[in-house]
Amino acid sequence: MQYGEIMRLPIYTFWALARNIDRLKAEQDLRLFAAMQNAMHPGDHVGEYVERMQADVGRIVEIEYSGSGFDRAGVERLKAMMVGNK
């Protein structure tokens, strides 16, 4: 947001946004703290931590492969061409 846009906000909206900034920073701090704890004291909780972080990130890209369009022989030919064996 630009300075002029911020100055035109109602005061209660401004302070609500300011509280959210603090909340988001606190969330980042808690994640960093959990990561440091897991690094310093590895154990059973590391897997849970990684699963929780992966759930928060979500699936960024999902690629669906159909069996009919994949040419395994063509891929092997391309690999051979990259190595220099034609």
Secondary structure as GFF3:
##gff-version 3
##sequence-region A 1 86
A	DSSP	alpha_helix	3	7	.	.	.	ID=ss1
A	DSSP	alpha_helix	11	40	.	.	.	ID=ss2
A	DSSP	alpha_helix	45	57	.	.	.	ID=ss3
A	DSSP	three_ten_helix	67	69	.	.	.	ID=ss4
A	DSSP	alpha_helix	72	83	.	.	.	ID=ss5
###
